[in-house]
Amino acid sequence: MSTVVTVSGSPAEDSTTHAVLRHVRRRLEVAGHRVVAVRPRNLPAAALLAGDVDDPAVAAAVRTIRAADGVVVASPVFNASISGLLKVFLDALPQRAFAGTPVLPLMTGGSLAHVLAVDHALRPVLQALSAAPVLAGRFVLSEHARRYPDGGLLLDPVAAVGLADATDALLAQLEHRPVPHLFAASGRRFSPVAGAPDLTVHLVAPDDPRLHPLLAELMVEYSTRYATGGPHELLTEVPVTDFELPSGTFVILQDGGETVAGGALRRYDATTAEVKRVWTSMRHRRRGLAGRLMAELERVAGELGHERIHLTTGPRQPEARRLYLAAGYTPRFDTALAPELVGVHAFGKELVPGAGLVEWPPAAVPLPEPATR
Ligand SMILES: Cc1cc2nc3c(=O)[nH]c(=O)nc-3n(C[C@H](O)[C@H](O)[C@H](O)COP(=O)(O)O)c2cc1C
């Protein structure tokens, strides 16, 4: 396990840069690393401006950086450059502060006109501090990072893939291995063509290592979008044994040995299967894989004796909503309402004509009668 320090150069309390760093942090934590956040905005301003490295808070931040195995430095673009706050903080570091440490530069900005600020404004400063190496940086357009008041973050797929690539490059450095990681898999890019000659379907148990990319990415994605505590607190709402045959199973699609999509089935009631954990690798979207996966899940549900399917998704999963509508599922909510007002998005589908859909919302469980004396 390595320790990675994240440094956010935004002076704002509620910030896109902080949110993007929290997402990167989750990816690093799910991969097994410890992450410590340094926020220069919380350091004493007078000490920073005076370059007072003896100030206890500044000195502690500098020590944290020097002890790191890897660093992620992020800044908003301010007037075509890094924030003054970040520059003042970096100027407080000793000249070889990053010697022998891989550093990942990230920037957020409001305009693509400044996409190269990562390379012309941030990279040279990190190089001057002896970062080795400075990894390929990423610029995230602020409109590609939709923030919610509770701290949730919905990343545009372009930003999500860019940040995944960047984080994987840092993980590869930390773990002393070539770049492809559990998230990156083969690193191949496919054209958006539905045909996939090497595609294979497998029914797998919940502890099968081939599920690792699916579970890891779902944990990162859910915890980022819904701002839950730590990623490891997720995917526990139903017992994992629900996904073991004969009650249920995971179904995965592999392409040339790489898990590219997957989902799970569990018994909802005597005739209904519930679909959960639907996932397509972010590097394999727009190939029709999710539609193919849903067809396989329905086929397997039928083989397990189910007559209908029930599933739910959340308000911050627009791609899932589109998928289920396109796959012929009936929405059990008012599609004209804003997703956040709907909350839980339930869908249903008959596998056997006339089977009907499950009762939704479920009838309230009657409260027990108060005890009488
Ligand atoms: C003072 C100031 C200057 C900015 N200058 C630029 C700029 O030159 N180019 C750009 O793309 N965005 C610029 N922006 C937009 C921010 O970079 C963008 O909104 C960023 O995501 C803010 O990050 P934060 O919420 O973490 O502070 C500027 C914002 C502010 C407040």
The ligand as an SDF file (V2000), in Angstrom:
LIG
                    3D

 31 33  0  0  0  0  0  0  0  0999 V2000
  -10.6540   34.4450  -11.0560 C   0  0  0  0  0  0  0  0  0  0  0  0
  -11.0030   33.3630  -12.0270 C   0  0  0  0  0  0  0  0  0  0  0  0
  -10.3390   33.2720  -13.2190 C   0  0  0  0  0  0  0  0  0  0  0  0
  -10.6310   32.2660  -14.1360 C   0  0  0  0  0  0  0  0  0  0  0  0
   -9.9360   32.1770  -15.2860 N   0  0  0  0  0  0  0  0  0  0  0  0
  -10.1810   31.1600  -16.1420 C   0  0  0  0  0  0  0  0  0  0  0  0
   -9.4080   31.0380  -17.3350 C   0  0  0  0  0  0  0  0  0  0  0  0
   -8.5540   31.8460  -17.6400 O   0  0  0  0  0  0  0  0  0  0  0  0
   -9.6650   29.9910  -18.1320 N   0  0  0  0  0  0  0  0  0  0  0  0
  -10.6140   29.0500  -17.8480 C   0  0  0  0  0  0  0  0  0  0  0  0
  -10.7770   28.1010  -18.5980 O   0  0  0  0  0  0  0  0  0  0  0  0
  -11.3730   29.1590  -16.7290 N   0  0  0  0  0  0  0  0  0  0  0  0
  -11.1690   30.1940  -15.8710 C   0  0  0  0  0  0  0  0  0  0  0  0
  -11.9150   30.3030  -14.7360 N   0  0  0  0  0  0  0  0  0  0  0  0
  -12.9330   29.2740  -14.4370 C   0  0  0  0  0  0  0  0  0  0  0  0
  -12.4030   28.2470  -13.4540 C   0  0  0  0  0  0  0  0  0  0  0  0
  -11.1480   27.7410  -13.8410 O   0  0  0  0  0  0  0  0  0  0  0  0
  -13.3420   27.0450  -13.3560 C   0  0  0  0  0  0  0  0  0  0  0  0
  -14.6280   27.4690  -13.0280 O   0  0  0  0  0  0  0  0  0  0  0  0
  -12.8240   26.0610  -12.3390 C   0  0  0  0  0  0  0  0  0  0  0  0
  -13.4570   24.8100  -12.5250 O   0  0  0  0  0  0  0  0  0  0  0  0
  -13.0660   26.5270  -10.9170 C   0  0  0  0  0  0  0  0  0  0  0  0
  -12.5700   25.5380  -10.0460 O   0  0  0  0  0  0  0  0  0  0  0  0
  -12.9210   25.5500   -8.4900 P   0  0  0  0  0  0  0  0  0  0  0  0
  -14.4190   25.4200   -8.3650 O   0  0  0  0  0  0  0  0  0  0  0  0
  -12.2250   24.3500   -7.9750 O   0  0  0  0  0  0  0  0  0  0  0  0
  -12.3780   26.7920   -7.8960 O   0  0  0  0  0  0  0  0  0  0  0  0
  -11.6520   31.3360  -13.8290 C   0  0  0  0  0  0  0  0  0  0  0  0
  -12.3450   31.4430  -12.6280 C   0  0  0  0  0  0  0  0  0  0  0  0
  -12.0350   32.4530  -11.7390 C   0  0  0  0  0  0  0  0  0  0  0  0
  -12.7920   32.5440  -10.4380 C   0  0  0  0  0  0  0  0  0  0  0  0
  1  2  1  0
  2  3  1  0
  2 30  2  0
  3  4  2  0
  4  5  1  0
  4 28  1  0
  5  6  2  0
  6  7  1  0
  6 13  1  0
  7  8  2  0
  7  9  1  0
  9 10  1  0
 10 11  2  0
 10 12  1  0
 12 13  2  0
 13 14  1  0
 14 15  1  0
 14 28  1  0
 15 16  1  0
 16 17  1  0
 16 18  1  0
 18 19  1  0
 18 20  1  0
 20 21  1  0
 20 22  1  0
 22 23  1  0
 23 24  1  0
 24 25  2  0
 24 26  1  0
 24 27  1  0
 28 29  2  0
 29 30  1  0
 30 31  1  0
M  END
$$$$
